């Protein structure tokens, strides 16, 4: 999925979000914004938004002399997500459809997205997601694909959200214990996306196979991935892709057997899906 004119303003606006996150002084804030605006003049419209964002965030990290621009914010997001876990586990235990409940939890976590044009409140999302239908509803097909698959890859998205992904995989393992599960993360800090550091802290290495994709993009850009990750992606029976960044990178679909789970948080993605901002999506291709 290539960038749209609307993506340019969104990416430029992210320089202000970074400035706020790192408490940049006026001089650094101006330097960040001017730099991104200058870069925007040469954005390639043959690239996906995450590929453009990778270059922009690398430049901002250099100017701010801070390798992980959202380190402190990611730590806060993780703590917030962890505080929700006891109540969510209780809901899962009482649920009559545990896979659907776990899937809704995984999608609700997708609101933790610092690059999104529209931001949502996690507590509010968790209150209403269980009573909200998927706007694109391939849940039954996803369930069938899971039942048929022997190997399943879940591609993570944001920090904080990964805590809900952990619950999702726990439930998959409880319901379908004989399958092989892999969780894939970003290759380096980019926006607030989950990396091997946060995944290990959350215990994914003990839950399933944990893989560093090697990508420097806030989405699984196949050509940026290391050889191991490309091989896993190509060979697994089912890919479950979390979030907009992965959707943008993997659309049009580069293989069959991908299930996209996401919250729509911008007009460009809404238009691509023929849905509305704030819709939740379960789409199998």
C-alpha positions as CSV (number, residue, x, y, z in Angstrom):
1,X,0.0,0.0,0.0
2,X,1.7,3.2,-1.2
3,X,1.6,6.6,0.6
4,X,-1.2,9.0,-0.2
5,X,-1.0,12.8,-0.1
6,X,-2.7,12.7,3.3
7,X,0.1,10.6,4.6
8,X,2.6,13.4,4.1
9,X,1.0,15.8,6.5
10,X,0.5,12.9,9.0
11,X,4.2,12.0,8.9
12,X,5.3,15.7,9.3
13,X,2.9,15.9,12.3
14,X,4.7,13.1,13.9
15,X,7.7,15.3,14.4
16,X,5.6,17.3,16.9
17,X,4.6,14.1,18.7
18,X,8.3,13.1,19.0
19,X,9.2,16.6,20.3
20,X,6.5,16.3,23.0
21,X,7.6,12.8,23.9
22,X,11.2,13.7,24.4
23,X,10.5,17.1,25.9
24,X,12.5,18.8,23.2
25,X,13.4,22.5,23.6
26,X,12.2,25.0,21.1
27,X,15.4,24.8,19.1
28,X,15.3,21.0,18.8
29,X,11.6,21.0,18.1
30,X,12.1,23.4,15.2
31,X,15.1,21.3,13.9
32,X,13.0,18.1,13.9
33,X,10.0,19.7,12.2
34,X,12.1,21.5,9.5
35,X,14.1,18.4,8.8
36,X,10.9,16.2,8.3
37,X,9.3,18.9,6.1
38,X,12.5,19.0,4.0
39,X,12.5,15.3,3.7
40,X,8.8,15.3,2.7
41,X,9.7,17.1,-0.6
42,X,11.4,13.9,-1.8
43,X,9.0,11.3,-0.4
44,X,8.6,8.5,-3.0
45,X,4.9,7.7,-3.7
46,X,6.0,4.2,-4.7
47,X,6.8,3.3,-1.1
48,X,4.5,2.3,1.8
49,X,3.9,4.7,4.8
50,X,6.1,2.5,7.1
51,X,9.0,2.6,4.6
52,X,8.8,6.4,4.5
53,X,8.5,6.6,8.3
54,X,11.6,4.4,8.8
55,X,13.8,7.1,7.1
56,X,12.0,9.9,8.9
57,X,12.4,8.4,12.4
58,X,16.1,7.5,11.7
59,X,16.7,11.1,10.9
60,X,14.8,12.4,14.0
61,X,16.6,9.9,16.3
62,X,20.0,11.2,14.9
63,X,19.0,14.8,15.5
64,X,17.7,14.1,19.0
65,X,20.7,11.9,19.8
66,X,18.3,9.3,21.2
67,X,18.2,5.8,19.7
68,X,14.8,4.9,21.1
69,X,12.7,8.1,20.8
70,X,9.7,6.6,22.7
71,X,11.5,4.5,25.3
72,X,9.8,6.1,28.3
73,X,6.4,6.2,26.6
74,X,6.7,2.5,25.7
75,X,7.4,1.7,29.3
76,X,4.3,3.6,30.4
77,X,2.2,1.8,27.7
78,X,3.4,-1.5,29.0
79,X,2.5,-0.7,32.6
80,X,-0.9,0.4,31.5
81,X,-1.5,-2.7,29.5
82,X,-0.3,-5.0,32.3
83,X,-2.7,-3.3,34.7
84,X,-5.6,-4.5,32.5
85,X,-4.5,-8.2,32.4
86,X,-6.2,-9.5,35.6
87,X,-9.6,-8.3,34.4
88,X,-9.1,-9.6,30.9
89,X,-8.1,-13.0,32.2
90,X,-11.2,-13.1,34.2
91,X,-13.3,-12.2,31.2
92,X,-11.5,-14.9,29.1
93,X,-12.2,-17.5,31.8
94,X,-15.9,-16.7,31.8
95,X,-16.2,-16.4,28.1
96,X,-18.4,-18.8,26.1
97,X,-16.3,-18.1,22.9
98,X,-12.8,-17.8,24.1
99,X,-11.2,-17.4,20.7
100,X,-13.5,-14.5,19.8
101,X,-12.9,-12.8,23.2
102,X,-9.1,-13.2,22.8
103,X,-9.2,-11.9,19.3
104,X,-11.2,-8.8,20.4
105,X,-8.7,-8.3,23.2
106,X,-5.8,-8.4,20.6
107,X,-7.6,-5.9,18.4
108,X,-8.4,-3.5,21.3
109,X,-4.7,-3.4,22.1
110,X,-4.1,-2.0,18.7
111,X,-5.3,1.4,19.8
112,X,-1.9,1.9,21.4
113,X,-0.4,3.6,18.3
114,X,1.7,6.7,18.6
115,X,1.9,7.2,14.8
116,X,-1.9,7.2,14.3
117,X,-3.7,10.2,13.0
118,X,-6.5,9.5,15.4
119,X,-5.8,8.4,19.0
120,X,-8.1,6.3,21.1
121,X,-8.4,5.6,24.9
122,X,-7.5,2.1,25.9
123,X,-9.9,1.9,28.8
124,X,-12.8,3.0,26.6
125,X,-11.9,0.5,23.9
126,X,-11.7,-2.4,26.3
127,X,-15.2,-1.5,27.6
128,X,-16.8,-1.4,24.2
129,X,-14.8,-3.8,22.0
130,X,-16.6,-6.9,23.3
131,X,-19.9,-5.4,22.2
132,X,-18.6,-4.2,18.8
133,X,-18.9,-6.3,15.6
134,X,-16.0,-6.4,13.2
135,X,-16.8,-4.0,10.3
136,X,-15.0,-6.5,8.0
137,X,-15.9,-9.8,9.7
138,X,-13.9,-12.9,8.6
139,X,-13.7,-14.3,12.1
140,X,-15.3,-17.6,11.2
141,X,-12.9,-18.0,8.3
142,X,-10.0,-17.1,10.6
143,X,-11.1,-19.7,13.0
144,X,-11.3,-22.3,10.2
145,X,-7.8,-21.3,9.0
146,X,-6.4,-21.6,12.6
147,X,-8.0,-25.0,13.0
148,X,-6.5,-26.2,9.7
149,X,-3.0,-24.7,10.2
150,X,-0.1,-26.5,11.8
151,X,2.2,-23.5,11.9
152,X,1.0,-20.0,12.8
153,X,3.0,-16.7,12.7
154,X,1.7,-13.6,14.6
155,X,3.4,-10.4,13.5
156,X,3.4,-7.9,16.4
157,X,2.8,-4.2,16.2
158,X,3.0,-1.8,19.1
159,X,4.4,-1.9,22.6
160,X,1.6,-2.2,25.2
161,X,-0.4,-4.0,22.5
162,X,2.1,-6.8,22.7
163,X,0.8,-7.6,26.2
164,X,-2.6,-8.3,24.7
165,X,-0.9,-10.4,22.0
166,X,0.6,-12.5,24.7
167,X,-2.9,-13.2,26.1
168,X,-4.1,-14.0,22.5
169,X,-1.3,-16.5,22.0
170,X,-1.9,-18.0,25.4
171,X,-5.5,-18.7,24.4
172,X,-4.5,-20.1,21.0
173,X,-2.2,-22.5,22.8
174,X,-4.9,-23.5,25.2
175,X,-7.4,-24.1,22.4
176,X,-5.0,-25.6,19.9
177,X,-2.0,-26.9,21.8
178,X,-0.6,-29.1,19.0
179,X,0.3,-26.2,16.7
180,X,3.5,-24.3,16.3
181,X,3.4,-20.5,17.2
182,X,5.9,-17.8,16.3
183,X,5.8,-14.1,17.3
184,X,7.7,-11.7,15.1
185,X,8.9,-8.3,16.1
186,X,10.8,-5.3,14.6
187,X,14.5,-5.2,14.1
188,X,15.2,-2.0,16.0
189,X,13.3,0.8,17.9
190,X,11.0,2.5,15.5
191,X,8.1,4.7,16.8
192,X,6.5,2.6,19.6
193,X,6.7,-0.7,17.8
194,X,7.6,-3.9,19.7
195,X,11.2,-5.1,19.5
196,X,13.0,-8.2,20.9
197,X,13.7,-6.3,24.1
198,X,10.1,-5.7,25.0
199,X,9.0,-9.1,23.8
200,X,11.5,-10.9,26.0
201,X,10.5,-8.7,29.0
202,X,6.9,-9.9,28.4
203,X,8.0,-13.5,28.3
204,X,7.3,-14.3,24.6
205,X,10.5,-16.3,24.4
206,X,9.0,-18.7,26.9
207,X,5.5,-18.7,25.3
208,X,6.4,-19.4,21.7
209,X,9.2,-19.0,19.1
210,X,10.3,-15.4,19.2
211,X,11.9,-13.9,16.0
212,X,13.5,-10.6,15.3
213,X,12.4,-9.7,11.8
214,X,15.3,-7.4,11.2
215,X,13.0,-4.7,9.6
216,X,13.7,-1.1,10.4
217,X,10.2,-0.2,9.3
218,X,7.0,0.2,11.5
219,X,5.4,-2.6,9.6
220,X,6.6,-5.9,8.2
221,X,8.2,-4.7,4.9
222,X,9.2,-8.1,3.4
223,X,12.2,-6.7,1.4
224,X,13.6,-5.2,4.6
225,X,13.4,-8.4,6.6
226,X,16.2,-10.8,7.3
227,X,16.4,-14.2,5.5
228,X,15.2,-16.2,8.5
229,X,12.0,-14.0,8.8
230,X,11.3,-14.1,5.1
231,X,11.6,-17.9,5.2
232,X,9.2,-18.2,8.1
233,X,6.7,-15.8,6.5
234,X,6.8,-17.7,3.3
235,X,6.5,-21.2,4.8
236,X,4.0,-20.9,7.7
237,X,0.4,-22.1,7.1
238,X,-1.2,-18.9,8.5
239,X,0.0,-15.4,9.2
240,X,-1.9,-13.2,11.7
241,X,-0.9,-9.6,11.0
242,X,-1.5,-7.1,13.8
243,X,-2.1,-3.4,13.2
244,X,-2.1,-0.8,10.4
245,X,1.6,-0.7,9.8
246,X,1.7,-4.4,8.9
247,X,-1.5,-4.0,6.8
248,X,0.1,-1.1,4.8
249,X,3.3,-3.2,4.2
250,X,1.5,-6.4,3.3
251,X,-1.2,-4.9,1.0
252,X,-1.7,-5.8,-1.8
253,X,-1.2,-9.3,-0.2
254,X,2.1,-10.9,-1.0
255,X,0.9,-14.4,-0.2
256,X,-2.3,-16.2,0.6
257,X,-3.2,-17.1,4.2
258,X,-2.9,-13.8,6.0
259,X,-5.4,-12.6,8.6
260,X,-5.3,-8.9,9.3
261,X,-6.5,-7.8,12.7
262,X,-6.5,-4.0,13.3
263,X,-8.3,-0.9,14.4
264,X,-8.8,1.7,11.6
265,X,-7.1,4.9,12.7
266,X,-6.7,7.0,9.6
267,X,-8.7,8.0,6.6
268,X,-6.3,6.5,4.1
269,X,-6.5,3.0,5.5
270,X,-10.3,3.4,6.0
271,X,-10.6,4.2,2.3
272,X,-8.4,1.3,1.3
273,X,-10.7,-1.0,3.3
274,X,-13.9,0.8,2.3
275,X,-14.6,1.2,6.0
276,X,-14.7,4.0,8.6
277,X,-12.2,5.4,11.0
278,X,-12.6,3.6,14.4
279,X,-13.9,0.4,12.8
280,X,-12.3,-2.9,13.8
281,X,-11.2,-5.3,11.2
282,X,-10.8,-9.1,10.9
283,X,-9.9,-9.7,7.2
284,X,-8.6,-12.9,5.7
285,X,-6.9,-13.0,2.3
